[in-house]
Amino acid sequence: MLEQFGAAIQQVNLSTPVLRLFGTTLALLLFVLVSRALLSKLIRTGIQAPELRRKWLVQTRNGLILLFLLGLVLIWGQELRTLALSIVAIAVAFVVATKELILCFIGSLVKGGARSFNIGDRIQVKDFRGDVIDQNLLATTIMEVGPGKLTHQRTGRATVIPNSLFVSEPVINESFTQDYVLHVFTVPFKRDDNWQLAQQVLLDCARAQCEPYLESARKYMRRLGDRRGLEVPVVDPRVSLQVPLAGEIHLVVRFPCRQGQRSAIEQAILLDAFGSHDFSGKRKEGDEEGEEPSAVIE
């Protein structure tokens, strides 16, 4: 009887380290969950801007996940080292089977190290284009913008992009300059159309739309150039010419605006220009007697 009791005590003593590890892991999990709840409540009550609040919520969640994973490694590190020699073959098979997941982790490191984009930026990866609303270790979620590459309105669809794409594909960040961006759109004409008048009208409409904030945009671009060591771009609206085909003239309109106003200002310029003018057909004699605009208007 005493021998059986002693054997039971010995078994309990042998299992105590394992129980201690499980207890530590449970305590770490509770700490992470409580911290996330407190920080989320603090962020929701303390930050009023929706974009900034969403950014801090995502970063806090990802930071706590990394903290939890690091804690697991520290807690179970000794136990894992004792099993290392016996699971080499299993590890090789695991790497082959989970290659895509590993590439997602690597892609997360690549985009984080390169600072490719942040929450709220408008990006394009392959044929996927939209505003970043969430990102984690495996995937990045964007609100689709389109259709096509020249439209700036949300379609209402969310796209989940695996982070493995960021390892092999370039990322186009349309919000690189943050507060103010230089927006470009193209208006095609035939050679027989009155594109000279259209060039001047589009420029006047662009200047009228940008006038309220043009000086503020100039100052912001100068500060951005000084901070990042870049050449300061010309901010003033301009209309330049392109000749993609022998019978076509494309007017390329460029103007500064805030990130969320690209589509609205573009539509306002087009409505002002085409709502009050007819650019079809050759120029009339009365137009030819007037002042001819230059080929490139800046």
C-alpha positions in Angstrom: 0.0 0.0 0.0 2.8 2.4 1.0 4.7 1.5 -2.2 1.7 2.3 -4.4 1.2 5.7 -2.6 4.9 6.5 -3.1 4.7 5.7 -6.8 1.6 8.0 -7.2 3.5 10.8 -5.5 6.5 10.3 -7.8 4.2 10.5 -10.9 2.7 13.7 -9.6 6.1 15.2 -9.1 7.1 14.2 -12.6 4.1 15.9 -14.1 4.4 19.1 -12.1 6.8 20.9 -14.6 4.3 20.2 -17.4 1.4 21.5 -15.3 3.5 24.5 -14.5 4.0 25.2 -18.3 0.3 24.8 -19.0 -0.5 27.2 -16.1 2.0 29.8 -17.4 0.5 29.5 -20.9 -3.0 30.0 -19.6 -1.9 33.0 -17.5 -0.2 34.5 -20.6 -3.4 33.9 -22.7 -5.5 35.6 -20.0 -3.1 38.5 -19.9 -3.3 39.0 -23.6 -7.1 38.8 -23.7 -7.5 41.3 -20.8 -4.9 43.7 -22.3 -6.7 43.6 -25.7 -10.1 44.3 -24.1 -8.7 47.2 -22.1 -6.7 48.7 -25.0 -9.6 48.4 -27.4 -11.9 50.2 -25.0 -9.4 52.9 -24.4 -8.8 53.4 -28.2 -12.6 53.4 -29.0 -13.3 56.0 -26.3 -10.1 58.1 -26.7 -9.7 58.4 -30.5 -12.6 60.0 -32.5 -11.2 59.8 -36.0 -12.4 56.6 -37.7 -9.3 56.0 -39.8 -6.9 56.6 -36.9 -9.1 54.5 -34.5 -9.1 51.5 -37.0 -5.4 51.8 -37.5 -4.6 51.7 -33.8 -7.1 48.8 -33.2 -5.3 46.7 -36.0 -1.8 47.5 -34.7 -2.8 46.8 -31.1 -4.3 43.4 -32.1 -1.2 42.4 -34.2 1.2 43.5 -31.4 -0.6 41.4 -28.8 -0.6 38.4 -31.1 3.2 38.7 -31.6 3.6 39.1 -27.8 1.6 35.9 -27.3 3.6 34.0 -29.8 6.9 35.2 -28.3 5.7 34.2 -24.9 4.8 30.7 -26.1 8.3 30.3 -27.5 9.9 31.4 -24.2 7.6 29.2 -22.1 7.9 26.0 -24.2 11.4 26.7 -25.6 13.2 24.0 -23.4 10.6 21.4 -24.2 10.8 22.2 -27.9 14.6 21.9 -27.9 14.4 18.4 -26.4 12.2 17.3 -29.3 14.2 19.0 -32.0 16.3 16.0 -33.1 13.3 13.6 -33.3 11.1 15.9 -35.5 13.6 16.9 -38.2 12.0 14.7 -40.8 8.5 15.9 -39.7 9.6 19.5 -39.9 10.8 19.1 -43.5 7.4 17.7 -44.5 5.7 20.4 -42.6 7.6 23.1 -44.5 6.7 21.6 -47.8 3.1 21.3 -46.9 2.8 24.8 -45.5 4.9 26.7 -48.1 2.2 29.2 -48.8 1.7 30.0 -45.2 5.4 30.5 -44.7 5.4 32.8 -47.8 2.6 34.8 -46.2 4.7 35.3 -43.1 7.7 36.3 -45.2 5.5 38.7 -47.2 4.2 40.3 -44.0 7.9 40.9 -43.0 8.7 42.3 -46.4 5.8 44.8 -46.5 6.5 45.8 -42.9 10.2 46.2 -43.4 9.8 48.2 -46.6 6.9 50.3 -45.1 5.0 49.7 -48.4 1.7 51.1 -47.1 -0.4 51.8 -44.0 -4.0 51.4 -43.0 -6.1 53.7 -45.2 -3.7 53.9 -48.2 -4.9 53.1 -51.7 -2.7 50.3 -53.2 -2.6 48.1 -56.3 -1.1 44.6 -56.4 -1.4 42.8 -59.7 -5.1 43.3 -60.7 -6.2 44.0 -57.1 -6.7 47.7 -56.3 -8.4 49.4 -53.3 -8.1 51.0 -49.9 -6.4 49.0 -47.1 -8.8 48.4 -44.2 -7.0 45.5 -42.4 -3.8 43.6 -42.3 -2.3 40.7 -40.3 0.4 38.1 -40.5 -1.4 36.1 -43.3 -3.4 38.5 -45.4 -4.3 42.1 -46.2 -7.9 43.2 -46.7 -8.8 46.0 -49.1 -12.0 47.7 -50.1 -12.1 47.4 -53.9 -11.9 50.6 -56.0 -13.0 50.5 -59.6 -14.0 49.3 -62.0 -10.6 49.5 -63.8 -7.5 51.5 -62.9 -8.9 54.9 -63.8 -11.9 55.0 -61.5 -11.8 56.2 -57.9 -15.0 55.0 -56.4 -15.5 52.0 -54.1 -17.4 49.0 -55.5 -18.6 47.8 -52.1 -16.6 44.5 -52.4 -13.7 43.5 -50.0 -10.7 41.7 -51.4 -8.5 39.5 -49.1 -4.9 39.4 -50.6 -2.5 36.8 -49.2 0.7 38.4 -48.1 2.7 35.9 -50.2 2.0 38.2 -53.2 4.1 41.0 -51.6 7.2 38.7 -51.9 7.1 38.5 -55.7 4.8 41.3 -56.9 5.4 45.1 -56.9 3.1 47.3 -54.8 1.8 50.6 -56.2 0.9 53.0 -53.4 -1.4 55.7 -54.7 -1.4 57.5 -51.3 2.4 57.9 -51.0 2.1 61.7 -50.5 -0.6 61.1 -47.9 -2.5 64.4 -47.3 -2.4 65.7 -50.9 -1.9 63.7 -54.1 -1.4 64.5 -57.7 -4.3 63.1 -59.6 -4.1 62.4 -63.4 -6.8 61.5 -65.9 -7.0 61.4 -69.7 -9.6 62.8 -72.0 -9.4 61.4 -75.6 -10.3 63.4 -78.7 -10.1 62.9 -82.4 -7.8 65.1 -84.5 -10.7 66.8 -86.1 -12.3 67.8 -82.8 -11.6 71.2 -81.3 -9.1 69.8 -78.8 -7.3 73.2 -78.6 -10.4 74.8 -77.0 -10.9 71.7 -74.8 -7.3 72.1 -73.6 -7.8 75.6 -72.4 -11.3 74.9 -70.9 -10.1 71.9 -69.0 -7.2 73.9 -67.6 -9.5 76.7 -66.5 -11.9 74.3 -64.9 -9.1 72.5 -63.0 -7.7 75.8 -61.7 -11.2 76.9 -60.6 -11.7 73.6 -58.6 -8.2 73.7 -57.1 -8.0 77.4 -56.2 -9.4 77.1 -52.6 -6.6 74.8 -51.4 -3.8 75.2 -54.0 -1.5 77.3 -51.8 -1.9 74.8 -49.0 -1.0 71.9 -51.4 2.1 73.8 -52.4 3.3 74.2 -48.8 2.6 70.6 -48.0 4.6 69.3 -51.1 7.5 71.6 -50.1 7.5 70.2 -46.6 7.3 66.6 -47.9 10.2 67.2 -50.3 12.3 68.7 -47.5 11.5 65.8 -45.1 12.1 63.0 -47.6 14.9 64.6 -49.7 12.8 64.6 -52.9 12.5 67.1 -55.7 9.3 69.1 -55.1 6.8 68.5 -57.9 5.0 71.3 -59.7 1.6 71.4 -58.0 -0.3 73.8 -60.3 -2.9 72.2 -62.6 -1.7 71.4 -66.1 -3.0 69.9 -69.3 -0.5 68.2 -71.6 -0.9 66.4 -75.0 -0.4 62.8 -76.0 -0.6 61.3 -79.5 -1.1 57.6 -79.0 -2.4 57.1 -82.5 -2.2 59.1 -85.8 -5.9 60.1 -85.6 -6.2 60.7 -81.9 -5.2 63.5 -79.4 -5.3 62.7 -75.7 -5.4 65.6 -73.2 -3.8 64.5 -69.9 -5.1 66.6 -67.0 -3.2 66.7 -63.7 -4.2 68.5 -60.6 -3.6 68.3 -56.8 -6.3 67.2 -54.4 -6.9 65.5 -51.1 -6.9 61.7 -51.1 -10.7 61.2 -50.8 -11.6 64.0 -53.3 -10.0 62.6 -56.5 -13.2 61.2 -58.0 -15.3 64.2 -57.0 -13.0 66.8 -58.4 -12.4 64.9 -61.6 -16.1 64.6 -62.2 -16.6 68.3 -61.4 -14.0 69.3 -63.9 -15.5 67.1 -66.6 -19.0 68.4 -65.9 -17.9 72.0 -66.0 -16.0 71.5 -69.3 -18.5 69.4 -71.2 -21.6 70.9 -69.8 -21.0 74.3 -71.3 -18.9 73.6 -74.4 -19.1 71.5 -77.6 -15.7 70.2 -78.7 -16.9 68.1 -81.6 -15.9 69.0 -85.2 -13.2 71.3 -86.6 -12.6 74.7 -85.2 -14.7 77.5 -86.7 -13.2 80.6 -88.3 -14.1 82.7 -85.2 -12.0 80.3 -83.1 -9.1 80.4 -85.5 -8.9 84.2 -85.3 -8.5 84.1 -81.5 -5.4 83.3 -79.5 -4.2 79.8 -80.0 -3.2 77.9 -76.8 0.2 76.4 -76.6 0.8 72.6 -77.1 1.4 72.1 -73.4 -0.3 74.3 -70.8 1.0 74.3 -67.3 
